[in-house]
Amino acid sequence: MAKIERKYLAHYINPSLDGENPNYERLGKDLEEFSPELSAQVDTKKNILGESSIMISSYEKTAAVEPYYAEEGSKLFERLQSIIDDNLVLDQLKADVVEVKLWDNTADGVYPAIREDVYIEVTSYGGDTTGYQIPFTLHYTGNKVKGTFNVSTKTFTEE
């Protein structure tokens, strides 16, 4: 059984504010690592017999996008810059991401995917001499929808 290369787990973000006209951009151009952290809520109890019981009741999933280099013409850059310039909060930070399993081709250019709502937290901006950087964190809501993603048209279709 062959190992799956990291490039085959793709992450797309829709930076559109309206949600009606998705314009997905793939994350990863300058990233050496992108690993959503699950941060499980774990409750451990010991009984009088010395036995442990473990209950995992929820996850608080987040993912850091660092570095992110601003690129002119990128809708994601425009969205991040508007968060900085306009001090956006609450639902103004809402977006969605699609995780695409590129190793499991269901049709020509169409792959199984999961779309999930996120909130974008810009953690800083500026950077060093390598370019204008806007690192950010995605906070996942847990609202997942299964479907497929067409990589050529960048469209998600719900199951």
BALOBA-1460 file (C-alpha; in Angstrom, 3 decimals):
// residues 159
<rec num="1" residu="m" x="0.000" y="0.000" z="0.000"/>
<rec num="2" residu="a" x="1.529" y="3.317" z="-1.073"/>
<rec num="3" residu="k" x="1.694" y="6.361" z="1.150"/>
<rec num="4" residu="i" x="-0.357" y="9.357" z="0.042"/>
<rec num="5" residu="e" x="1.695" y="12.462" z="-0.718"/>
<rec num="6" residu="r" x="0.680" y="15.620" z="1.186"/>
<rec num="7" residu="k" x="-0.067" y="17.527" z="-2.030"/>
<rec num="8" residu="y" x="-3.087" y="15.261" z="-2.581"/>
<rec num="9" residu="l" x="-4.978" y="16.697" z="0.404"/>
<rec num="10" residu="a" x="-6.000" y="20.096" z="-0.958"/>
<rec num="11" residu="h" x="-7.486" y="22.998" z="0.989"/>
<rec num="12" residu="y" x="-9.488" y="25.698" z="-0.789"/>
<rec num="13" residu="i" x="-10.865" y="28.863" z="0.824"/>
<rec num="14" residu="n" x="-13.731" y="31.001" z="-0.418"/>
<rec num="15" residu="p" x="-12.879" y="34.608" z="0.476"/>
<rec num="16" residu="s" x="-16.118" y="36.006" z="-1.016"/>
<rec num="17" residu="l" x="-18.150" y="38.040" z="1.456"/>
<rec num="18" residu="d" x="-21.535" y="37.258" z="-0.054"/>
<rec num="19" residu="g" x="-21.259" y="33.452" z="-0.045"/>
<rec num="20" residu="e" x="-23.420" y="33.429" z="-3.169"/>
<rec num="21" residu="n" x="-20.547" y="33.661" z="-5.657"/>
<rec num="22" residu="p" x="-17.759" y="31.432" z="-4.353"/>
<rec num="23" residu="n" x="-14.300" y="32.170" z="-5.666"/>
<rec num="24" residu="y" x="-12.147" y="29.403" z="-4.179"/>
<rec num="25" residu="e" x="-8.383" y="29.815" z="-3.898"/>
<rec num="26" residu="r" x="-6.090" y="26.930" z="-2.981"/>
<rec num="27" residu="l" x="-4.028" y="27.378" z="0.153"/>
<rec num="28" residu="g" x="-0.441" y="26.223" z="0.169"/>
<rec num="29" residu="k" x="1.678" y="28.216" z="-2.239"/>
<rec num="30" residu="d" x="4.088" y="29.456" z="0.441"/>
<rec num="31" residu="l" x="3.147" y="26.977" z="3.169"/>
<rec num="32" residu="e" x="5.537" y="24.232" z="4.175"/>
<rec num="33" residu="e" x="2.899" y="22.879" z="6.538"/>
<rec num="34" residu="f" x="-0.856" y="23.181" z="6.985"/>
<rec num="35" residu="s" x="-2.355" y="20.953" z="9.653"/>
<rec num="36" residu="p" x="-5.798" y="21.642" z="11.086"/>
<rec num="37" residu="e" x="-5.615" y="21.031" z="14.841"/>
<rec num="38" residu="l" x="-8.599" y="19.221" z="16.359"/>
<rec num="39" residu="s" x="-8.176" y="20.230" z="20.050"/>
<rec num="40" residu="a" x="-10.542" y="17.674" z="21.523"/>
<rec num="41" residu="q" x="-12.543" y="18.310" z="24.699"/>
<rec num="42" residu="v" x="-11.425" y="15.339" z="26.776"/>
<rec num="43" residu="d" x="-12.853" y="14.450" z="30.173"/>
<rec num="44" residu="t" x="-11.010" y="11.783" z="32.133"/>
<rec num="45" residu="k" x="-12.373" y="10.292" z="35.337"/>
<rec num="46" residu="k" x="-11.060" y="7.604" z="37.661"/>
<rec num="47" residu="n" x="-13.416" y="5.432" z="39.629"/>
<rec num="48" residu="i" x="-12.757" y="3.888" z="43.024"/>
<rec num="49" residu="l" x="-11.473" y="0.735" z="41.334"/>
<rec num="50" residu="g" x="-8.608" y="2.705" z="39.799"/>
<rec num="51" residu="e" x="-10.059" y="2.437" z="36.310"/>
<rec num="52" residu="s" x="-10.097" y="5.416" z="33.970"/>
<rec num="53" residu="s" x="-12.938" y="6.410" z="31.711"/>
<rec num="54" residu="i" x="-12.344" y="8.831" z="28.888"/>
<rec num="55" residu="m" x="-15.033" y="10.828" z="27.138"/>
<rec num="56" residu="i" x="-14.337" y="12.996" z="24.084"/>
<rec num="57" residu="s" x="-17.303" y="15.316" z="23.716"/>
<rec num="58" residu="s" x="-16.301" y="17.832" z="21.043"/>
<rec num="59" residu="y" x="-13.552" y="19.350" z="18.927"/>
<rec num="60" residu="e" x="-12.433" y="22.941" z="18.484"/>
<rec num="61" residu="k" x="-10.735" y="22.778" z="15.114"/>
<rec num="62" residu="t" x="-8.333" y="25.540" z="14.051"/>
<rec num="63" residu="a" x="-5.656" y="25.915" z="11.395"/>
<rec num="64" residu="a" x="-2.859" y="28.468" z="11.163"/>
<rec num="65" residu="v" x="-1.962" y="29.835" z="7.732"/>
<rec num="66" residu="e" x="1.554" y="31.126" z="8.215"/>
<rec num="67" residu="p" x="3.209" y="32.505" z="6.259"/>
<rec num="68" residu="y" x="0.689" y="34.062" z="3.916"/>
<rec num="69" residu="y" x="2.259" y="36.438" z="1.388"/>
<rec num="70" residu="a" x="-0.086" y="39.071" z="-0.038"/>
<rec num="71" residu="e" x="-0.485" y="38.918" z="-3.813"/>
<rec num="72" residu="e" x="-2.106" y="41.623" z="-5.909"/>
<rec num="73" residu="g" x="-5.262" y="40.409" z="-7.602"/>
<rec num="74" residu="s" x="-5.935" y="37.683" z="-5.024"/>
<rec num="75" residu="k" x="-9.465" y="37.751" z="-3.581"/>
<rec num="76" residu="l" x="-8.113" y="36.225" z="-0.379"/>
<rec num="77" residu="f" x="-5.593" y="39.064" z="-0.034"/>
<rec num="78" residu="e" x="-8.383" y="41.623" z="-0.608"/>
<rec num="79" residu="r" x="-10.511" y="39.969" z="2.088"/>
<rec num="80" residu="l" x="-7.648" y="39.854" z="4.598"/>
<rec num="81" residu="q" x="-6.739" y="43.474" z="3.898"/>
<rec num="82" residu="s" x="-10.371" y="44.537" z="4.443"/>
<rec num="83" residu="i" x="-10.346" y="42.747" z="7.819"/>
<rec num="84" residu="i" x="-7.300" y="44.839" z="8.774"/>
<rec num="85" residu="d" x="-8.469" y="48.156" z="7.282"/>
<rec num="86" residu="d" x="-12.089" y="47.994" z="8.430"/>
<rec num="87" residu="n" x="-11.674" y="46.179" z="11.776"/>
<rec num="88" residu="l" x="-14.178" y="43.536" z="10.677"/>
<rec num="89" residu="v" x="-15.763" y="41.368" z="13.376"/>
<rec num="90" residu="l" x="-18.441" y="38.708" z="13.919"/>
<rec num="91" residu="d" x="-20.124" y="37.425" z="10.736"/>
<rec num="92" residu="q" x="-17.977" y="39.756" z="8.613"/>
<rec num="93" residu="l" x="-15.189" y="37.235" z="9.270"/>
<rec num="94" residu="k" x="-17.165" y="34.210" z="8.079"/>
<rec num="95" residu="a" x="-15.960" y="32.205" z="5.092"/>
<rec num="96" residu="d" x="-15.906" y="28.584" z="4.032"/>
<rec num="97" residu="v" x="-13.190" y="26.103" z="3.193"/>
<rec num="98" residu="v" x="-13.271" y="22.914" z="1.171"/>
<rec num="99" residu="e" x="-10.993" y="19.993" z="1.917"/>
<rec num="100" residu="v" x="-10.502" y="17.935" z="-1.246"/>
<rec num="101" residu="k" x="-9.191" y="14.360" z="-1.400"/>
<rec num="102" residu="l" x="-7.271" y="14.428" z="-4.679"/>
<rec num="103" residu="w" x="-6.213" y="10.798" z="-4.369"/>
<rec num="104" residu="d" x="-9.801" y="9.595" z="-4.786"/>
<rec num="105" residu="n" x="-10.901" y="10.652" z="-8.277"/>
<rec num="106" residu="t" x="-14.656" y="10.062" z="-8.740"/>
<rec num="107" residu="a" x="-14.822" y="11.496" z="-12.272"/>
<rec num="108" residu="d" x="-12.553" y="13.530" z="-14.526"/>
<rec num="109" residu="g" x="-11.345" y="16.368" z="-12.279"/>
<rec num="110" residu="v" x="-14.049" y="15.766" z="-9.643"/>
<rec num="111" residu="y" x="-13.070" y="14.582" z="-6.167"/>
<rec num="112" residu="p" x="-14.753" y="13.859" z="-2.827"/>
<rec num="113" residu="a" x="-14.739" y="16.908" z="-0.589"/>
<rec num="114" residu="i" x="-16.029" y="18.382" z="2.653"/>
<rec num="115" residu="r" x="-17.046" y="22.027" z="2.926"/>
<rec num="116" residu="e" x="-16.987" y="23.687" z="6.343"/>
<rec num="117" residu="d" x="-17.754" y="27.174" z="7.614"/>
<rec num="118" residu="v" x="-14.860" y="29.049" z="9.226"/>
<rec num="119" residu="y" x="-14.093" y="32.398" z="10.784"/>
<rec num="120" residu="i" x="-10.907" y="34.185" z="9.725"/>
<rec num="121" residu="e" x="-8.723" y="35.689" z="12.461"/>
<rec num="122" residu="v" x="-5.906" y="37.871" z="11.136"/>
<rec num="123" residu="t" x="-3.128" y="37.399" z="13.685"/>
<rec num="124" residu="s" x="-0.693" y="40.073" z="12.447"/>
<rec num="125" residu="y" x="0.452" y="41.854" z="9.314"/>
<rec num="126" residu="g" x="3.650" y="43.313" z="7.903"/>
<rec num="127" residu="g" x="6.530" y="40.894" z="7.936"/>
<rec num="128" residu="d" x="10.154" y="41.069" z="6.920"/>
<rec num="129" residu="t" x="12.013" y="41.847" z="3.710"/>
<rec num="130" residu="t" x="10.669" y="38.724" z="1.972"/>
<rec num="131" residu="g" x="7.301" y="40.396" z="1.345"/>
<rec num="132" residu="y" x="4.069" y="41.686" z="2.849"/>
<rec num="133" residu="q" x="2.712" y="38.969" z="5.098"/>
<rec num="134" residu="i" x="-0.751" y="38.533" z="6.632"/>
<rec num="135" residu="p" x="-0.724" y="35.342" z="8.702"/>
<rec num="136" residu="f" x="-4.167" y="34.203" z="9.825"/>
<rec num="137" residu="t" x="-5.963" y="31.458" z="11.708"/>
<rec num="138" residu="l" x="-9.072" y="29.635" z="10.554"/>
<rec num="139" residu="h" x="-11.596" y="28.759" z="13.273"/>
<rec num="140" residu="y" x="-13.849" y="25.930" z="12.048"/>
<rec num="141" residu="t" x="-17.503" y="25.911" z="13.135"/>
<rec num="142" residu="g" x="-18.140" y="22.176" z="12.779"/>
<rec num="143" residu="n" x="-20.849" y="22.809" z="10.172"/>
<rec num="144" residu="k" x="-19.693" y="20.236" z="7.590"/>
<rec num="145" residu="v" x="-21.267" y="19.366" z="4.248"/>
<rec num="146" residu="k" x="-20.105" y="16.373" z="2.183"/>
<rec num="147" residu="g" x="-19.959" y="16.597" z="-1.581"/>
<rec num="148" residu="t" x="-17.591" y="16.793" z="-4.519"/>
<rec num="149" residu="f" x="-15.238" y="19.451" z="-5.812"/>
<rec num="150" residu="n" x="-14.373" y="20.119" z="-9.443"/>
<rec num="151" residu="v" x="-10.764" y="21.345" z="-9.465"/>
<rec num="152" residu="s" x="-10.935" y="22.876" z="-12.941"/>
<rec num="153" residu="t" x="-14.079" y="24.947" z="-12.314"/>
<rec num="154" residu="k" x="-13.412" y="25.287" z="-8.553"/>
<rec num="155" residu="t" x="-17.004" y="24.452" z="-7.700"/>
<rec num="156" residu="f" x="-18.360" y="22.470" z="-4.770"/>
<rec num="157" residu="t" x="-21.453" y="20.319" z="-5.255"/>
<rec num="158" residu="e" x="-23.332" y="19.113" z="-2.187"/>
<rec num="159" residu="e" x="-24.289" y="15.410" z="-1.993"/>
